[in-house]
Amino acid sequence: MAAINMLNPKAELARASQALAVNISAAKGIQDVMKTNLGPKGTMKMLVSGAGDIKITKDGNVLLHEMQIQHPTASLIARASTVQDDIFGDGTTSTVLLIGELLKQAELFISEGVHPRLVAEGFDLARDKVLEILEKIKIQWEANRENLISVARTSLRTKVHPQLADLLTEVCVDAVLAIKEVDKPIDLHMIEIMEMQHRTELDTQLVRGLVLDHGARHPDMPKRVENAYILTCNVSLEYEKTEVNAGFFYKSAAEREKLVQSERVFIEHRVQKNYRLEEKSVWR
């Protein structure tokens, strides 16, 4: 008895050669989108979200994250490229263009009758040869500030204006060197990027320490304090919002007042603990 295939009546069925052509076409499509933003003279792209937010960038990683890619092959290429950026911090656009060109060459060989498996084996041989050549021509260099600035400038100038790239280069390198510890991996969570709405990107600067972007909580608080005790804690002393979208419904104004009072008691309880810690520290 012949085999029975259960298919979705709305599914699209493609033969091997047709499916291969569709996959290569998808790779060419994402390549055509990305190739115009490669290098310092690449063009900027304007991205408009469903909420109306506008982003202007030519960073390949941002574009691939923001684009809504439906085709599975194109989506696979996008994920592989973003992993490249997550690990090395650069090379997203180059990865997409390289994959697209390889598939273009593969299409030529397949159209001449070469089996796809042979093409894949050829890619494996070419990869081994490239690694061998790179091993021979590589140059050993020390990861000092001057060399790191050269690497960072090369990467940033492909993404932002050269004037801004030169400014951010030293800021980024000095920030990484400030948190670097000997024989330990660099924890980039020790670096925080704070946006100031009243400043421009050319006002970016590195602060070697803590930035407390909080003003006075009461107009009678002193503007300047000397010989003060500074407490750094990882708990909030403000009313916290829920991490998920949630709503509270009240039957009366008295119930709402109870919620406000309970929030105040919760915060005051934390503040009282800080007072007791201060007393212990002072008396000791």
C-alpha positions as CSV (number, residue, x, y, z in Angstrom):
1,M,0.0,0.0,0.0
2,A,1.3,3.4,-0.8
3,A,2.3,5.6,2.0
4,I,-0.2,8.3,3.1
5,N,1.1,11.7,3.8
6,M,-0.9,13.9,6.2
7,L,-0.3,17.5,5.3
8,N,-1.8,20.8,6.3
9,P,-4.2,21.7,3.4
10,K,-2.8,25.2,3.6
11,A,0.9,24.1,3.6
12,E,3.2,24.8,0.7
13,L,4.9,21.7,-0.8
14,A,8.2,22.3,-2.5
15,R,10.5,19.7,-4.2
16,A,14.2,19.5,-3.4
17,S,15.4,21.7,-6.2
18,Q,12.7,24.2,-5.7
19,A,13.2,24.3,-1.9
20,L,16.9,24.9,-2.5
21,A,16.2,27.8,-4.8
22,V,13.8,29.3,-2.3
23,N,16.4,29.1,0.5
24,I,19.2,30.6,-1.6
25,S,16.8,33.4,-2.7
26,A,16.1,34.1,1.0
27,A,19.8,34.4,1.7
28,K,20.2,36.8,-1.2
29,G,17.4,38.9,0.1
30,I,18.8,39.4,3.5
31,Q,22.2,40.0,1.9
32,D,20.8,42.7,-0.3
33,V,19.4,44.5,2.7
34,M,22.6,44.3,4.7
35,K,25.3,45.0,2.1
36,T,24.5,48.7,1.7
37,N,25.4,49.5,5.4
38,L,28.9,47.8,5.3
39,G,31.9,49.9,6.1
40,P,32.4,53.6,7.0
41,K,30.5,54.8,4.0
42,G,27.5,52.5,4.5
43,T,24.1,54.1,4.4
44,M,21.9,54.5,7.5
45,K,18.6,52.6,7.9
46,M,15.5,54.0,9.4
47,L,13.5,51.5,11.4
48,V,9.9,52.3,12.5
49,S,8.3,50.1,15.1
50,G,4.6,49.3,15.4
51,A,4.4,51.9,18.2
52,G,5.9,54.6,16.0
53,D,9.4,54.5,17.6
54,I,12.1,55.5,15.1
55,K,15.6,54.1,15.1
56,I,18.3,55.3,12.7
57,T,21.3,52.9,12.5
58,K,23.5,50.9,10.3
59,D,24.6,48.5,12.9
60,G,24.0,45.0,11.5
61,N,23.2,43.5,14.9
62,V,20.5,46.1,15.6
63,L,19.0,45.7,12.1
64,L,18.8,41.9,12.5
65,H,17.2,42.2,15.9
66,E,14.6,44.7,14.8
67,M,13.7,43.1,11.4
68,Q,10.8,40.7,11.4
69,I,12.2,37.8,9.4
70,Q,9.7,35.1,8.5
71,H,11.7,32.7,6.3
72,P,13.4,30.0,8.3
73,T,16.6,30.0,6.4
74,A,17.0,33.8,6.5
75,S,16.1,33.6,10.2
76,L,18.8,31.0,10.8
77,I,21.4,33.3,9.0
78,A,20.3,36.2,11.2
79,R,20.7,34.2,14.4
80,A,24.1,32.9,13.4
81,S,25.2,36.5,12.7
82,T,23.9,37.9,16.0
83,V,25.8,35.1,17.9
84,Q,28.9,36.4,16.1
85,D,28.2,39.9,17.6
86,D,27.4,38.5,21.0
87,I,30.8,36.7,21.2
88,F,33.1,39.0,19.4
89,G,31.2,42.3,19.3
90,D,31.5,42.9,15.6
91,G,31.2,41.2,12.2
92,T,27.5,40.8,12.0
93,T,27.1,42.4,8.5
94,S,30.2,40.6,7.2
95,T,28.9,37.2,8.3
96,V,25.6,37.8,6.4
97,L,27.4,38.9,3.3
98,L,29.9,36.0,3.4
99,I,27.0,33.4,3.8
100,G,25.2,35.1,0.9
101,E,28.2,34.9,-1.4
102,L,28.9,31.3,-0.5
103,L,25.3,30.4,-1.4
104,K,25.6,32.3,-4.6
105,Q,28.6,30.3,-5.7
106,A,26.9,27.1,-4.5
107,E,24.0,27.9,-6.7
108,L,26.2,28.1,-9.8
109,F,27.8,24.7,-9.1
110,I,24.4,23.1,-8.4
111,S,23.0,24.5,-11.6
112,E,25.8,22.7,-13.5
113,G,24.9,19.4,-11.9
114,V,27.2,19.2,-8.9
115,H,25.5,17.4,-6.0
116,P,24.8,19.7,-2.9
117,R,26.7,17.2,-0.7
118,L,29.9,17.7,-2.7
119,V,29.5,21.5,-2.4
120,A,29.1,21.2,1.4
121,E,32.3,19.0,1.5
122,G,34.1,21.7,-0.6
123,F,33.1,24.3,1.9
124,D,34.5,22.2,4.8
125,L,37.8,21.8,2.9
126,A,37.9,25.5,2.2
127,R,37.3,26.3,5.9
128,D,40.2,24.1,6.9
129,K,42.5,25.8,4.3
130,V,41.4,29.3,5.5
131,L,42.2,28.4,9.1
132,E,45.6,27.1,8.0
133,I,46.4,30.3,6.2
134,L,45.2,32.5,9.0
135,E,47.4,30.5,11.4
136,K,50.4,31.3,9.3
137,I,49.8,35.0,8.7
138,K,48.5,36.0,12.2
139,I,50.5,38.5,14.2
140,Q,51.0,38.3,17.9
141,W,50.3,41.5,19.7
142,E,49.9,42.7,23.2
143,A,46.4,43.8,24.4
144,N,47.6,47.2,25.6
145,R,45.6,50.5,25.4
146,E,47.0,51.6,22.1
147,N,46.1,48.4,20.3
148,L,42.7,48.1,21.9
149,I,41.9,51.7,20.8
150,S,42.8,50.8,17.2
151,V,40.5,47.7,17.2
152,A,37.6,49.6,18.8
153,R,38.0,52.6,16.4
154,T,37.9,50.2,13.4
155,S,34.7,48.7,14.7
156,L,32.9,51.9,15.8
157,R,33.6,53.8,12.6
158,T,31.5,51.3,10.7
159,K,28.5,52.1,12.9
160,V,28.5,55.8,13.9
161,H,29.9,59.1,12.6
162,P,33.7,59.2,12.7
163,Q,33.7,62.2,15.1
164,L,31.5,60.3,17.5
165,A,33.4,57.1,17.0
166,D,36.7,58.7,17.9
167,L,35.1,60.0,21.1
168,L,33.5,56.7,22.1
169,T,36.7,54.7,21.3
170,E,38.7,56.0,24.2
171,V,35.6,56.0,26.5
172,C,34.9,52.3,25.8
173,V,38.5,51.2,26.0
174,D,39.2,53.0,29.3
175,A,35.9,51.7,30.8
176,V,37.0,48.1,30.0
177,L,40.5,48.6,31.3
178,A,39.1,50.2,34.5
179,I,37.2,47.0,35.5
180,K,39.8,44.5,34.2
181,E,41.3,42.1,36.7
182,V,44.3,39.9,36.2
183,D,43.5,36.3,35.2
184,K,39.8,36.9,35.5
185,P,37.1,37.3,32.8
186,I,35.8,40.8,32.2
187,D,32.4,41.4,33.7
188,L,30.7,43.9,31.4
189,H,27.9,44.2,33.9
190,M,30.3,46.4,35.9
191,I,29.9,49.1,33.2
192,E,26.6,50.9,33.0
193,I,25.4,53.2,30.2
194,M,23.3,56.1,31.5
195,E,21.3,58.3,29.1
196,M,21.0,62.0,29.8
197,Q,18.1,63.5,28.0
198,H,19.5,67.1,28.2
199,R,22.8,66.1,26.6
200,T,24.0,65.1,23.1
201,E,26.1,62.1,22.1
202,L,29.2,64.2,21.8
203,D,28.9,65.0,25.5
204,T,29.6,61.3,26.4
205,Q,32.2,60.9,29.1
206,L,33.6,58.2,31.3
207,V,33.0,58.5,35.1
208,R,35.4,56.3,37.1
209,G,33.1,55.6,40.0
210,L,29.4,55.7,40.8
211,V,26.9,58.0,39.1
212,L,24.0,58.8,41.3
213,D,21.3,60.2,39.0
214,H,19.0,61.2,41.9
215,G,18.2,64.6,43.2
216,A,17.1,65.6,46.7
217,R,13.9,63.9,47.9
218,H,12.8,66.9,49.9
219,P,13.4,70.7,49.4
220,D,14.8,71.1,52.9
221,M,17.5,68.5,52.4
222,P,21.1,70.0,52.4
223,K,22.7,70.5,49.1
224,R,26.2,69.7,50.4
225,V,27.4,67.4,53.2
226,E,30.9,66.9,54.4
227,N,32.3,63.9,56.3
228,A,29.1,62.0,55.6
229,Y,28.5,58.3,55.7
230,I,27.7,56.7,52.3
231,L,25.6,53.6,52.2
232,T,25.5,51.6,48.9
233,C,22.8,49.0,48.9
234,N,21.2,46.8,46.2
235,V,17.6,47.3,47.5
236,S,15.2,50.1,46.5
237,L,14.0,52.7,48.9
238,E,11.2,53.8,46.6
239,Y,7.8,52.4,45.8
240,E,8.5,49.5,43.5
241,K,6.5,48.7,40.4
242,T,5.5,45.2,39.4
243,E,7.7,43.4,36.9
244,V,4.6,42.3,34.9
245,N,1.7,44.3,33.7
246,A,-0.8,44.2,36.6
247,G,-3.7,46.3,37.7
248,F,-5.4,46.9,41.1
249,F,-9.1,47.5,41.4
250,Y,-10.7,49.2,44.4
251,K,-14.2,49.0,45.6
252,S,-13.9,52.2,47.6
253,A,-11.5,55.0,48.3
254,A,-10.8,53.5,51.7
255,E,-9.3,50.4,50.1
256,R,-7.0,52.5,48.0
257,E,-5.9,54.4,51.0
258,K,-5.1,51.1,52.7
259,L,-2.8,50.1,49.8
260,V,-1.0,53.4,49.9
261,Q,-0.5,53.1,53.6
262,S,0.8,49.5,53.3
263,E,3.4,50.7,50.7
264,R,4.5,53.5,53.0
265,V,4.9,51.1,55.9
266,F,6.9,48.7,53.8
267,I,9.4,51.4,52.7
268,E,9.6,52.9,56.2
269,H,10.5,49.5,57.5
270,R,13.5,49.4,55.2
271,V,14.5,52.9,56.1
272,Q,14.4,52.1,59.8
273,K,16.8,49.2,59.2
274,N,19.2,51.6,57.6
275,Y,18.9,53.9,60.7
276,R,19.8,50.9,63.0
277,L,22.7,50.0,60.8
278,E,24.0,53.6,61.0
279,E,23.7,53.6,64.8
280,K,25.7,50.4,65.0
281,S,28.4,51.8,62.7
282,V,28.7,55.1,64.5
283,W,28.9,53.7,68.0
284,R,31.5,51.1,67.1
